Amino acid sequence: MCEDSSRSIENLLATGSISGRRRRIAAMVHRFVDHPLSTIPSGNPLYLRKTVHRHPATFAHVSARSSWRRAEYLHPTALVIHITGRYLGNKPLVPAFSARASLPALHRYQPQTTLAREEQIGMSLTDLTPTELEFEPDKYASGANPPEVQAKVPCPVVDGLRIPRDRYVDKDHYEAERKVWLHSWQMAARVEEIPEAGDYTEYEIVGNSVLIIRQTDGSIKALHNACRHRATELAKGCGRLPGGQLVCPFHGWRWNLDGSSSYVFADAAFDARTLAKSELALRECLVEVWAGMVFINFDRNARPLHEELSPAKEILDEAGVGNLRVKWWKQVVLDANWKIAMEAFLEGYHVMQTHPQLILSGTEEEALRQTYGTEYTAFRGGHGRFHSPRGERASDWDYEDFIESNRLLAQGQDAMALDREVQIFEGMRNKAQGTTAEKVAAAIGALFEYAAGAGIPMTPPTPKINWGGEIFVFPNFFIFPMFANALSYRVRPHLDDPEKCIFDVWSLMTYPVGQEPERAELRGAFDKDDTENWGLIPRQDFSNIERQQRGLKSMSYEGHRLSPTVESTITNMHEEIDRVIAAHS
C-alpha cells in the first residue's frame, strides 16, 4: 500500500515511489483517462493489490444516473482511487465490494463536488471491504495496446473509443488479419455434422480449405484439403468418404481417413525422394472437441483450447451448452466486413431502435431500463459477455408480457425461446398465482418439470450468464443460451473480400436423451430478405449491417465512436485482433 495518498499518480510514477507491478498498474490507470489524474484526496489511500484493467466495463457497471461524471471507483480489490473527467458508473463492477450498504452515501454525490474532504461522501474508501472478484484478475481484458504493438498493425486501434474506418475497408489491414485466422482457435463444425466414421465436412477460411473427418475410433481429425501431388482439392462440401478413402479426382492418389498415404498411381514413375510417407501425409490442424463443437487451429504450437477460451468456456460449461444439438442451421452472405457483422451482436444497445417490438411498453423509459440493466465484461483473449443478472423489469410488467416476450423470440427467430416453451407458459396462465414474479417462477418451474418428465437435461441460469445473455468467443463465435436452447452465430470473411462475410446461424436445443437428431445439415444459404427462411429479428439485423458498411464509404466518416461501457467488448475484440497481428508479424 502506498502510504502517501495525497500525491498524484503522476508524481508517484515520476519519483519512483512505487515500482514493479504497482508501477505498471498505476501507469495503466494513468493512460486510461483523457488527462492526468487529479491529486488523490487525503485520507483515501491508494490500494495496489492485484491488477486493474483499462476497459471501463471491467471497472464499473454503467448506471442510469447519467449525471455522474466524477469520483468514480476503479474497481475491486485492485485499485481504489478517485479520478475526474471520465464516466464509469455509480458503483464498482459487481461484486466489487461486499459493503454494498455503504454505497448509498456515494449515490448522493453530485458532479460539482470536489471530494476534497472524505466527509463529503460520508465515508472513507478504507471503510469498503474488498471481496473476491467474479473471475481471477488475469481473466479480464488487458486493455490498450502499447505503441510497439500498434506499430505492427496497418490500421491500429490507438484510442479504444475510436475505431478507424480503414479497419473495415483497407485491403492491407484485411491481409494482416489473416494472422488472426491462422493463429486462433475457431469453431469449424458441430460434431453432429460427422456422426459416423468416414463422415466429413469442409471448413473454409481465408483461402484455406480444411476437411473435418470422423475417424474409425470416433476421434476427429482436421486435414488440409490439398493433394500432396499437385494441390487439387480432394473433397468439397460434406458427405461420407467411400471405402474410408480420400481420392484425388485428378490423378487418383489416395489417403486414409487419418491422412496417411494409401496409394500413388504408377509410383515407379516418380523419384523416391518425392514419395516419402512423411511428405505424402496430408497436413493436419490442431483439433479439440468441446461442448458438441469442433475447434481447429492452424498453428500447431498454439496453447490448448481450454486455456485460450477461458473464462468463456467455464461460463458456458456451467450453462449446459454441451447438451445442445442443432435444430436448424442456415447461412447468409452479407455485403459487409466480418467485424461489422460481429459488432452488432457484441452489444444490446441497438435493441431499442433495431428491434422495437422487443420493448413491450414501447417507452424510452423501458428501453433505458434494459440498456442500463445490462452488464458488459471484456475478458482477456478478446472474449466478452453481456447479460442482465438482476433481470430488472418495468413496474407494470405482467405475466402476459412474459408470455409475449417469449412468443416474440419464438416467432421472430425460432431460437432461444421455442414453441414448446411458449405453450408451457401459456398453459400456466390460469394456474400460476400471486405477483408477476411468483407467476413467472411457477412457469419456469413448470418448464423444469416438463423437461424432467421428457428426459431433457435442463440447466438453470447461472450468476455468470443469465438466460438471454451472450458469450462471445474470439475471434468470431457467439452463443446466447436460454432455457434449454440457444442461438448461435459464426462470422467469417468471404472470397477474400474485405466487404463480404459468411454469416452462419444455428438454432440449438436440448433434445430428450436418446432422441437427438442423427446428423446436422446446412439447410442452405438464403438471401437476407428471404421471409420464408429468416424471421423478423435477423432480418432487422442483416439490414442494418449492410447499411453500416455502405455508410463507411462516405468521405465524411473517419471511424466509430464507441461507448466505454455498452460497447466495451467491441473495443476489446479490436485490441485483441491487433495483439494477434503483432505477435505474428
C-alpha positions as CSV (number, residue, x, y, z in Angstrom):
1,M,0.0,0.0,0.0
2,C,1.2,3.5,-0.8
3,E,1.1,5.5,2.5
4,D,1.4,9.0,0.9
5,S,-2.1,9.0,-0.6
6,S,-2.1,12.8,-1.1
7,R,0.3,12.6,-4.1
8,S,-0.8,12.4,-7.7
9,I,-0.3,9.3,-9.8
10,E,2.0,11.3,-12.0
11,N,4.2,12.2,-9.0
12,L,4.2,8.6,-7.8
13,L,5.4,7.5,-11.2
14,A,7.9,10.3,-11.7
15,T,9.6,9.9,-8.3
16,G,9.8,6.2,-8.3
17,S,7.8,5.9,-5.1
18,I,6.2,2.8,-6.4
19,S,7.8,0.1,-8.5
20,G,7.3,-3.2,-10.1
21,R,3.7,-4.4,-10.6
22,R,2.3,-1.5,-8.6
23,R,4.0,0.9,-11.0
24,R,2.7,-0.9,-14.1
25,I,-0.9,-0.8,-12.6
26,A,-0.6,2.9,-11.9
27,A,0.7,3.6,-15.4
28,M,-2.1,1.7,-16.9
29,V,-4.7,3.8,-15.0
30,H,-2.9,6.9,-16.0
31,R,-3.1,6.0,-19.7
32,F,-6.8,5.3,-19.3
33,V,-8.0,8.9,-18.6
34,D,-8.0,11.7,-21.2
35,H,-5.9,13.9,-19.0
36,P,-3.6,13.3,-15.9
37,L,-5.2,12.1,-12.8
38,S,-6.1,14.7,-10.2
39,T,-4.5,14.5,-6.8
40,I,-5.6,11.6,-4.6
41,P,-7.8,13.1,-1.8
42,S,-6.2,12.9,1.6
43,G,-7.5,10.0,3.7
44,N,-8.3,7.9,0.7
45,P,-5.3,5.5,0.4
46,L,-4.2,4.1,-2.8
47,Y,-4.6,0.3,-3.0
48,L,-2.4,-1.6,-5.4
49,R,-3.2,-5.2,-4.7
50,K,-4.0,-7.2,-7.8
51,T,-4.5,-5.6,-11.2
52,V,-6.5,-3.1,-13.0
53,H,-8.0,-3.3,-16.5
54,R,-8.4,-0.5,-18.9
55,H,-11.8,-1.4,-20.2
56,P,-14.4,0.5,-18.5
57,A,-16.8,-2.4,-18.4
58,T,-14.4,-4.2,-16.1
59,F,-14.1,-1.1,-13.9
60,A,-17.7,-0.4,-13.2
61,H,-21.3,-1.1,-14.0
62,V,-23.0,1.5,-16.1
63,S,-25.6,3.5,-14.2
64,A,-28.9,5.1,-15.2
65,R,-27.7,8.2,-13.3
66,S,-26.4,9.9,-16.4
67,S,-25.4,12.9,-14.3
68,W,-22.5,11.1,-12.7
69,R,-19.2,12.3,-14.1
70,R,-16.8,12.3,-11.2
71,A,-15.4,10.4,-8.3
72,E,-15.9,7.0,-9.8
73,Y,-14.5,3.9,-8.3
74,L,-11.9,2.0,-10.2
75,H,-12.5,-1.5,-9.3
76,P,-12.5,-4.3,-7.0
77,T,-9.7,-5.2,-4.6
78,A,-7.3,-3.9,-7.2
79,L,-7.2,-0.1,-7.2
80,V,-9.4,2.3,-5.3
81,I,-8.8,5.9,-6.4
82,H,-10.8,9.0,-7.4
83,I,-10.4,10.3,-10.9
84,T,-12.1,13.1,-12.8
85,G,-13.3,13.5,-16.4
86,R,-14.5,10.0,-17.3
87,Y,-17.9,8.5,-16.7
88,L,-17.6,4.9,-15.4
89,G,-20.8,4.5,-13.4
90,N,-22.1,4.8,-9.9
91,K,-20.7,1.6,-8.4
92,P,-17.9,-0.8,-8.9
93,L,-18.2,-3.9,-11.1
94,V,-20.4,-6.4,-9.2
95,P,-19.3,-8.0,-6.9
96,A,-16.6,-5.4,-6.3
97,F,-17.2,-4.8,-2.6
98,S,-19.3,-6.7,-0.1
99,A,-20.2,-3.5,1.7
100,R,-22.9,-2.7,-0.7
101,A,-24.8,-1.0,2.1
102,S,-22.1,1.6,2.3
103,L,-22.6,2.7,-1.3
104,P,-25.9,4.8,-1.0
105,A,-23.9,7.6,0.5
106,L,-21.9,7.7,-2.7
107,H,-25.1,8.0,-4.7
108,R,-25.8,11.4,-3.3
109,Y,-22.6,12.7,-4.8
110,Q,-23.2,15.5,-7.3
111,P,-20.9,16.3,-10.3
112,Q,-19.9,19.7,-8.9
113,T,-18.5,18.2,-5.7
114,T,-14.7,18.2,-5.5
115,L,-14.3,15.5,-2.9
116,A,-11.5,17.4,-1.3
117,R,-12.8,16.0,2.1
118,E,-13.8,12.5,2.7
119,E,-16.7,13.6,4.9
120,Q,-18.4,15.0,1.8
121,I,-19.4,11.4,0.9
122,G,-19.9,10.3,4.5
123,M,-17.3,7.6,4.4
124,S,-13.7,6.8,3.7
125,L,-12.6,4.4,1.0
126,T,-10.9,2.4,3.7
127,D,-14.4,1.5,5.0
128,L,-15.1,-0.7,1.9
129,T,-14.3,-4.3,2.5
130,P,-12.8,-6.0,-0.6
131,T,-14.1,-9.4,-1.7
132,E,-13.1,-11.8,-4.4
133,L,-13.6,-10.7,-8.0
134,E,-16.1,-12.6,-10.1
135,F,-13.2,-14.0,-12.0
136,E,-9.5,-14.2,-11.4
137,P,-7.8,-10.9,-12.3
138,D,-5.9,-12.3,-15.2
139,K,-9.2,-13.3,-16.9
140,Y,-10.1,-9.7,-17.6
141,A,-9.1,-7.8,-20.7
142,S,-5.6,-6.4,-20.6
143,G,-6.6,-3.1,-22.2
144,A,-5.0,-0.7,-24.6
145,N,-2.0,-2.0,-26.6
146,P,1.4,-0.4,-26.2
147,P,3.0,1.6,-29.1
148,E,5.2,-1.3,-30.1
149,V,2.1,-3.4,-30.8
150,Q,0.3,-0.6,-32.6
151,A,3.3,-0.1,-34.8
152,K,3.0,-3.6,-36.3
153,V,-0.7,-3.1,-37.4
154,P,-1.7,-1.4,-40.7
155,C,-4.7,0.4,-39.1
156,P,-4.2,0.1,-35.4
157,V,-6.6,1.0,-32.6
158,V,-4.8,3.8,-30.8
159,D,-7.8,5.1,-28.8
160,G,-10.2,2.3,-27.6
161,L,-13.2,4.7,-28.0
162,R,-12.4,5.4,-31.7
163,I,-12.1,2.6,-34.3
164,P,-10.6,3.7,-37.6
165,R,-12.8,3.3,-40.7
166,D,-10.0,1.7,-42.7
167,R,-10.1,-1.4,-40.5
168,Y,-13.2,-2.4,-42.4
169,V,-12.2,-1.5,-46.0
170,D,-8.5,-1.4,-46.3
171,K,-7.0,-4.4,-48.2
172,D,-3.7,-4.3,-46.4
173,H,-5.4,-4.5,-43.0
174,Y,-7.5,-7.3,-44.2
175,E,-4.4,-9.2,-45.3
176,A,-2.8,-8.6,-41.9
177,E,-5.9,-10.1,-40.3
178,R,-5.1,-13.4,-41.9
179,K,-2.8,-13.9,-38.9
180,V,-5.9,-13.9,-36.7
181,W,-7.4,-16.9,-38.6
182,L,-4.1,-18.7,-38.8
183,H,-3.3,-18.5,-35.1
184,S,-6.6,-18.6,-33.3
185,W,-8.8,-21.4,-32.2
186,Q,-12.0,-21.3,-34.2
187,M,-15.3,-23.2,-34.3
188,A,-15.1,-25.2,-37.5
189,A,-18.0,-27.6,-37.2
190,R,-20.6,-29.2,-35.0
191,V,-20.0,-32.9,-34.1
192,E,-23.5,-33.7,-35.4
193,E,-22.3,-32.9,-38.9
194,I,-20.0,-36.0,-38.8
195,P,-21.7,-38.7,-36.7
196,E,-20.2,-41.8,-38.3
197,A,-16.7,-42.9,-39.3
198,G,-15.8,-41.6,-42.7
199,D,-18.2,-38.6,-42.5
200,Y,-16.6,-35.3,-43.4
201,T,-17.4,-31.6,-43.6
202,E,-15.4,-28.8,-45.1
203,Y,-14.4,-25.6,-43.3
204,E,-13.1,-22.7,-45.4
205,I,-11.3,-19.6,-44.1
206,V,-9.1,-17.0,-45.8
207,G,-8.3,-19.3,-48.8
208,N,-7.7,-22.4,-46.7
209,S,-9.9,-25.4,-47.0
210,V,-9.9,-28.0,-44.2
211,L,-11.7,-31.4,-44.1
212,I,-13.1,-32.3,-40.7
213,I,-13.2,-36.1,-40.7
214,R,-14.6,-38.6,-38.2
215,Q,-12.1,-41.4,-37.6
216,T,-12.8,-45.1,-37.1
217,D,-12.1,-44.8,-33.4
218,G,-14.6,-42.0,-33.1
219,S,-12.0,-39.2,-32.8
220,I,-11.8,-36.3,-35.2
221,K,-9.0,-35.0,-37.4
222,A,-8.8,-31.8,-39.5
223,L,-6.8,-32.2,-42.7
224,H,-5.7,-29.6,-45.2
225,N,-7.8,-30.2,-48.3
226,A,-4.9,-30.2,-50.9
227,C,-3.5,-33.2,-52.7
228,R,0.2,-33.6,-52.0
229,H,0.8,-34.2,-55.7
230,R,-0.4,-31.1,-57.5
231,A,-2.7,-29.4,-54.9
232,T,-6.1,-30.5,-56.2
233,E,-8.9,-30.2,-53.6
234,L,-9.8,-33.7,-52.5
235,A,-13.4,-33.2,-51.4
236,K,-16.0,-30.4,-51.2
237,G,-19.0,-29.7,-49.0
238,C,-19.9,-32.6,-46.8
239,G,-20.7,-36.3,-47.1
240,R,-19.1,-39.7,-46.5
241,L,-15.8,-40.9,-47.9
242,P,-16.4,-44.2,-49.9
243,G,-14.3,-47.0,-48.5
244,G,-12.8,-44.7,-46.0
245,Q,-10.6,-43.2,-48.6
246,L,-9.8,-39.6,-49.8
247,V,-9.3,-39.9,-53.5
248,C,-7.8,-37.1,-55.7
249,P,-10.2,-36.5,-58.6
250,F,-7.2,-35.6,-60.8
251,H,-4.7,-38.5,-60.7
252,G,-6.3,-40.9,-58.3
253,W,-3.8,-40.6,-55.4
254,R,-5.5,-41.8,-52.2
255,W,-5.3,-41.2,-48.4
256,N,-6.7,-43.0,-45.4
257,L,-9.1,-41.2,-43.0
258,D,-6.2,-40.2,-40.8
259,G,-4.4,-38.5,-43.7
260,S,-1.8,-41.2,-44.3
261,S,-1.0,-42.0,-47.9
262,S,-2.5,-45.3,-49.1
263,Y,-1.9,-45.3,-52.9
264,V,0.1,-43.5,-55.6
265,F,-0.8,-44.4,-59.1
266,A,2.3,-45.5,-61.2
267,D,4.6,-44.7,-58.3
268,A,7.6,-46.2,-60.2
269,A,7.4,-43.1,-62.5
270,F,8.5,-40.8,-59.6
271,D,11.8,-40.2,-57.8
272,A,11.7,-41.9,-54.4
273,R,12.7,-38.7,-52.7
274,T,9.3,-37.2,-53.6
275,L,7.3,-40.1,-52.2
276,A,8.4,-40.3,-48.6
277,K,5.5,-41.2,-46.4
278,S,6.0,-38.3,-44.2
279,E,5.9,-35.9,-47.2
280,L,2.8,-37.5,-48.7
281,A,0.7,-37.4,-45.5
282,L,-1.9,-34.7,-45.6
283,R,-1.1,-31.8,-43.3
284,E,-3.1,-31.5,-40.1
285,C,-4.5,-28.7,-38.0
286,L,-4.9,-28.9,-34.2
287,V,-8.3,-30.2,-33.2
288,E,-10.2,-30.2,-30.0
289,V,-13.8,-31.1,-29.3
290,W,-15.8,-29.2,-26.7
291,A,-19.5,-28.9,-26.0
292,G,-20.6,-30.5,-29.2
293,M,-18.3,-28.3,-31.3
294,V,-15.1,-29.0,-33.3
295,F,-12.5,-26.3,-32.9
296,I,-9.4,-26.1,-35.0
297,N,-6.2,-24.1,-35.0
298,F,-3.8,-23.9,-38.0
299,D,-1.0,-23.0,-35.5
300,R,0.5,-26.3,-34.4
301,N,2.2,-24.6,-31.4
302,A,-1.0,-23.0,-30.1
303,R,-1.9,-23.2,-26.5
304,P,-4.6,-25.8,-25.5
305,L,-8.2,-24.8,-26.2
306,H,-9.3,-24.6,-22.6
307,E,-6.6,-22.1,-21.9
308,E,-7.3,-19.9,-24.8
309,L,-11.1,-19.9,-24.3
310,S,-11.1,-19.2,-20.5
311,P,-13.2,-17.9,-18.9
312,A,-15.8,-18.1,-21.7
313,K,-15.5,-21.9,-21.7
314,E,-16.2,-22.3,-18.0
315,I,-19.2,-19.9,-18.2
316,L,-20.7,-21.9,-21.0
317,D,-20.0,-25.2,-19.3
318,E,-22.0,-24.1,-16.3
319,A,-24.8,-23.1,-18.7
320,G,-25.1,-26.6,-20.0
321,V,-24.2,-25.9,-23.6
322,G,-22.7,-29.3,-24.0
323,N,-26.3,-30.7,-24.1
324,L,-27.3,-28.6,-27.1
325,R,-27.9,-30.0,-30.5
326,V,-28.8,-28.5,-33.9
327,K,-32.4,-27.7,-34.5
328,W,-31.6,-25.9,-37.8
329,W,-28.6,-24.3,-39.4
330,K,-28.6,-21.6,-42.1
331,Q,-26.3,-19.2,-43.8
332,V,-26.4,-15.8,-45.4
333,V,-23.8,-13.9,-47.3
334,L,-23.7,-10.2,-46.3
335,D,-22.1,-7.3,-48.1
336,A,-20.2,-6.2,-45.0
337,N,-16.8,-6.7,-43.4
338,W,-16.8,-9.6,-40.9
339,K,-16.2,-7.3,-38.0
340,I,-19.1,-5.0,-38.8
341,A,-21.3,-8.1,-38.8
342,M,-20.0,-9.2,-35.4
343,E,-20.1,-5.9,-33.7
344,A,-23.9,-5.8,-34.0
345,F,-24.0,-8.7,-31.6
346,L,-21.4,-7.5,-29.1
347,E,-23.9,-5.1,-27.6
348,G,-27.6,-5.0,-26.8
349,Y,-27.6,-1.2,-27.1
350,H,-29.2,-1.4,-30.6
351,V,-32.4,-3.2,-29.4
352,M,-34.4,-0.1,-28.8
353,Q,-34.2,1.2,-32.4
354,T,-33.5,-2.0,-34.4
355,H,-35.9,-4.3,-32.6
356,P,-38.6,-2.0,-31.2
357,Q,-41.0,-4.9,-30.9
358,L,-38.9,-6.3,-28.1
359,I,-39.5,-3.2,-25.9
360,L,-43.0,-4.3,-25.0
361,S,-44.1,-1.0,-23.5
362,G,-42.7,0.9,-26.4
363,T,-41.4,3.6,-24.0
364,E,-37.9,5.1,-23.8
365,E,-38.0,4.6,-20.0
366,E,-38.2,0.8,-20.5
367,A,-35.5,0.9,-23.2
368,L,-33.3,2.7,-20.9
369,R,-34.0,0.3,-18.1
370,Q,-33.0,-2.6,-20.3
371,T,-29.9,-0.8,-21.5
372,Y,-28.6,0.2,-18.1
373,G,-29.6,-3.1,-16.6
374,T,-27.2,-4.9,-19.0
375,E,-23.7,-5.6,-17.8
376,Y,-20.7,-6.0,-20.1
377,T,-17.5,-7.7,-19.3
378,A,-14.4,-7.7,-21.5
379,F,-12.2,-10.8,-21.0
380,R,-8.6,-11.5,-21.9
381,G,-8.1,-13.1,-25.3
382,G,-10.8,-10.9,-26.9
383,H,-13.7,-12.8,-25.4
384,G,-16.7,-11.0,-24.0
385,R,-20.0,-11.2,-22.2
386,F,-23.2,-9.3,-21.7
387,H,-26.2,-10.2,-19.6
388,S,-28.8,-8.8,-17.2
389,P,-28.0,-10.5,-13.9
390,R,-30.8,-8.8,-12.0
391,G,-33.5,-9.2,-14.6
392,E,-35.0,-5.8,-13.8
393,R,-38.4,-5.1,-15.4
394,A,-40.8,-2.2,-15.5
395,S,-43.1,-1.9,-12.6
396,D,-46.1,-2.6,-14.8
397,W,-44.6,-5.7,-16.4
398,D,-47.0,-8.6,-16.0
399,Y,-47.4,-12.3,-16.8
400,E,-48.8,-11.5,-20.3
401,D,-45.7,-9.5,-21.1
402,F,-43.6,-12.5,-20.0
403,I,-45.5,-14.7,-22.5
404,E,-45.3,-12.2,-25.2
405,S,-41.6,-11.6,-24.8
406,N,-41.0,-15.3,-25.3
407,R,-43.5,-15.5,-28.2
408,L,-41.6,-12.7,-30.0
409,L,-38.4,-14.7,-29.8
410,A,-40.1,-17.9,-31.0
411,Q,-41.8,-16.2,-33.9
412,G,-39.1,-13.7,-34.7
413,Q,-36.2,-16.1,-34.9
414,D,-37.2,-19.6,-33.8
415,A,-34.4,-19.7,-31.4
416,M,-33.7,-19.2,-27.6
417,A,-37.4,-19.4,-26.8
418,L,-39.2,-22.1,-28.9
419,D,-42.9,-23.0,-29.4
420,R,-42.6,-25.7,-26.6
421,E,-41.7,-23.0,-24.0
422,V,-44.4,-20.7,-25.2
423,Q,-47.0,-23.5,-24.9
424,I,-46.0,-24.3,-21.4
425,F,-46.1,-20.7,-20.3
426,E,-49.5,-20.2,-21.9
427,G,-50.7,-23.3,-20.1
428,M,-49.8,-21.7,-16.8
429,R,-51.7,-18.6,-17.5
430,N,-54.7,-19.6,-15.3
431,K,-52.7,-21.8,-12.9
432,A,-50.0,-19.5,-11.6
433,Q,-51.0,-17.3,-8.7
434,G,-49.5,-14.3,-6.9
435,T,-47.3,-11.5,-8.1
436,T,-45.8,-11.4,-11.6
437,A,-42.5,-12.7,-10.2
438,E,-44.3,-15.5,-8.5
439,K,-46.2,-16.4,-11.6
440,V,-43.1,-16.4,-13.7
441,A,-41.3,-18.6,-11.1
442,A,-44.2,-21.0,-11.3
443,A,-44.0,-21.1,-15.1
444,I,-40.3,-21.7,-15.0
445,G,-40.9,-24.5,-12.5
446,A,-43.4,-26.0,-14.9
447,L,-40.8,-25.9,-17.7
448,F,-38.3,-27.7,-15.5
449,E,-41.0,-30.3,-14.6
450,Y,-41.8,-30.8,-18.3
451,A,-38.1,-31.2,-19.1
452,A,-37.5,-33.7,-16.3
453,G,-40.5,-35.8,-17.5
454,A,-39.4,-35.7,-21.1
455,G,-35.8,-36.7,-20.3
456,I,-34.4,-33.3,-21.3
457,P,-31.3,-32.2,-19.3
458,M,-32.0,-28.6,-18.4
459,T,-29.6,-26.3,-16.7
460,P,-30.8,-23.3,-14.7
461,P,-29.4,-19.8,-15.4
462,T,-26.2,-19.1,-13.5
463,P,-24.8,-16.0,-11.9
464,K,-22.2,-15.7,-14.7
465,I,-24.6,-15.9,-17.6
466,N,-28.3,-15.2,-17.2
467,W,-30.9,-16.5,-19.7
468,G,-30.9,-14.2,-22.7
469,G,-27.3,-13.1,-22.2
470,E,-24.5,-13.6,-24.6
471,I,-21.0,-15.1,-24.6
472,F,-18.6,-14.1,-27.4
473,V,-15.7,-16.4,-28.2
474,F,-12.9,-14.7,-30.0
475,P,-12.4,-14.4,-32.9
476,N,-15.9,-15.0,-34.4
477,F,-18.3,-17.2,-32.4
478,F,-21.4,-16.2,-30.3
479,I,-23.8,-18.1,-28.2
480,F,-27.0,-16.9,-26.5
481,P,-28.2,-19.6,-24.0
482,M,-31.8,-19.5,-22.8
483,F,-33.9,-22.2,-21.1
484,A,-32.6,-25.5,-22.7
485,N,-31.9,-23.7,-26.0
486,A,-29.6,-21.3,-27.6
487,L,-29.0,-19.1,-30.6
488,S,-25.5,-19.2,-32.1
489,Y,-23.6,-17.2,-34.7
490,R,-20.4,-17.6,-36.6
491,V,-19.0,-14.9,-38.9
492,R,-16.2,-15.3,-41.5
493,P,-14.6,-13.4,-44.3
494,H,-15.9,-14.4,-47.7
495,L,-14.0,-14.8,-51.0
496,D,-11.0,-12.7,-49.8
497,D,-13.2,-9.6,-50.0
498,P,-13.0,-7.2,-47.0
499,E,-16.6,-6.1,-47.7
500,K,-18.2,-9.6,-47.7
501,C,-18.8,-12.1,-45.0
502,I,-20.4,-15.5,-44.4
503,F,-22.8,-15.5,-41.5
504,D,-23.8,-18.9,-40.0
505,V,-26.9,-19.1,-37.8
506,W,-27.8,-22.1,-35.6
507,S,-30.9,-22.6,-33.5
508,L,-29.8,-25.1,-30.8
509,M,-32.0,-27.0,-28.4
510,T,-31.7,-29.8,-25.9
511,Y,-33.5,-33.0,-27.0
512,P,-34.7,-35.8,-24.8
513,V,-31.8,-38.2,-24.1
514,G,-31.7,-40.8,-26.9
515,Q,-33.8,-38.7,-29.3
516,E,-31.1,-36.4,-30.6
517,P,-31.1,-36.0,-34.4
518,E,-28.7,-38.2,-36.3
519,R,-27.0,-35.6,-38.5
520,A,-26.9,-31.8,-38.7
521,E,-27.0,-30.4,-42.2
522,L,-26.9,-26.9,-43.6
523,R,-30.4,-26.0,-44.9
524,G,-28.9,-23.6,-47.3
525,A,-27.6,-20.1,-47.9
526,F,-30.6,-17.7,-48.1
527,D,-30.9,-14.1,-49.1
528,K,-31.0,-11.7,-46.2
529,D,-34.5,-10.6,-47.1
530,D,-35.9,-14.1,-47.5
531,T,-39.0,-14.0,-45.3
532,E,-39.5,-17.8,-45.7
533,N,-36.2,-18.6,-44.0
534,W,-35.4,-15.6,-41.8
535,G,-37.6,-14.3,-39.0
536,L,-38.1,-10.6,-38.4
537,I,-35.3,-10.3,-35.8
538,P,-32.4,-11.5,-38.0
539,R,-33.8,-9.6,-41.0
540,Q,-33.7,-6.4,-38.9
541,D,-30.1,-7.1,-38.0
542,F,-29.0,-8.0,-41.5
543,S,-30.4,-4.8,-42.9
544,N,-28.5,-2.6,-40.5
545,I,-25.2,-4.4,-41.0
546,E,-25.2,-3.8,-44.8
547,R,-26.3,-0.2,-44.4
548,Q,-23.5,0.4,-42.0
549,Q,-21.0,-1.0,-44.4
550,R,-22.3,1.3,-47.2
551,G,-22.0,4.3,-44.8
552,L,-18.4,3.5,-44.2
553,K,-17.7,4.7,-47.8
554,S,-18.8,8.2,-47.0
555,M,-15.9,10.6,-47.4
556,S,-17.2,12.3,-44.2
557,Y,-16.7,9.3,-42.0
558,E,-13.4,8.8,-40.1
559,G,-14.3,5.9,-37.7
560,H,-16.5,4.7,-34.9
561,R,-17.1,6.5,-31.6
562,L,-17.7,3.8,-29.0
563,S,-19.2,3.9,-25.6
564,P,-16.8,2.9,-22.9
565,T,-19.5,0.7,-21.3
566,V,-22.1,-0.7,-23.6
567,E,-19.6,-1.1,-26.5
568,S,-16.6,-2.1,-24.4
569,T,-16.4,-5.6,-25.8
570,I,-16.2,-4.2,-29.3
571,T,-13.1,-2.3,-28.2
572,N,-11.7,-5.5,-26.6
573,M,-12.2,-7.5,-29.8
574,H,-10.4,-5.0,-31.9
575,E,-7.5,-4.7,-29.5
576,E,-7.1,-8.5,-29.4
577,I,-7.0,-8.6,-33.2
578,D,-4.1,-6.1,-33.1
579,R,-2.3,-8.2,-30.5
580,V,-2.5,-11.3,-32.6
581,I,-1.4,-9.5,-35.7
582,A,1.6,-8.0,-33.9
583,A,2.5,-11.3,-32.2
584,H,2.9,-13.0,-35.6
585,S,4.4,-10.1,-37.6
